[in-house]
Amino acid sequence: MNDWWLLLAVAGSSFGLTWVLRRYALARSLLDVPNARSSHSVPTPRGGGVAIVVTFSLALAFMGATQALPWSPVAGLLGAGAFVALVGFLDDHGHIAARWRLLAHFAAAAWVLVWLGGAPPLKLLGTTFDLGWAGAGLAAVYLVWLLNLYNFMDGIDGIASVEAICVCVGGALLYVLLGRPDLALLPILLAAAVMGFLYWNFPPARIFMGDAGSGFLGIALGIMSIQAGWEEPRLFWGWVIVLGVFVVDATFTLVRRLLRGDKVYEAHRSHAYQYASRQFGRHLPVTLAVGVINLLWLLPIALLVGADRLDGVPGVVIAYIPLVFLAIKFRAGELEVRKAT
């Protein structure tokens, strides 16, 4: 890869722009003030994820203009990512009703699927299936769920950033296994943008990502996983595996809350990672544990799938089973009992 200068420029720009956004937020008192549903205890500037959006989008546009990447995924990612980030930014600075946010998210998913040519074929137990329009519908739901769960999981210092970096590194390694290191540049560029922001977001965080950044990361990672599936069907399952920590915690929590009859669009503190951070009394051990699980458990299984040593669906099951047990252990989705004061 002869683009190290671009990676350094993206990481450095993200670092600098996050600093600017933090100073601006402090000057304008744009602070996330702790409340009963917060996982932090001191007012903290918010909206730093805009640095990720801006720096990665500019790098992506450059790659498209110089034909370093095909224009279709670039246009799809730029359009959908910018729209999702704008909706998140407006929601950060006011309030957009859940139904309108959801409509906007599906519109973004439809945009990118048109550019990508729909959903890629799925490889199930050695057989490849093209699901056509049904596959496109499932892909839209997948993208919308992924961007929303990323928002849900961005609740303690550094966790969303560490997850994004690990997933991007895993996705890049899957491309290298496929013999397409040129395609690895895209996820590595996103990892570089997140790395510049992570300096300010690492526990204890000096600025939060906000909905603009978390939604952007969620849909960007989803788009990259679908693009990987178009390159080679088994790679999609590799991406699903490395996304496992967030997918399992968020999905398990959502299902449990739905069964209890909760209003799932309301803020809460019942994800496994949130219970774990309160149990340990700090965010750092949980954020680091997410990185360790990604690199030492999920990534090796994803690489086995990418190398065609393990079928995708059994690989997902093997990877997710311990994560489900962790979700149960740390009470994902359980109703929080608050102590009387």
Helices and strands as residue ranges (DSSP letters): H 4-27, E 31-32, E 44-45, H 50-65, H 71-92, H 98-116, E 122-124, E 127-129, H 132-153, H 159-177, H 185-201, H 210-231, H 233-242, H 244-260, H 272-280, H 284-293, I 294-298, H 299-306, H 312-329
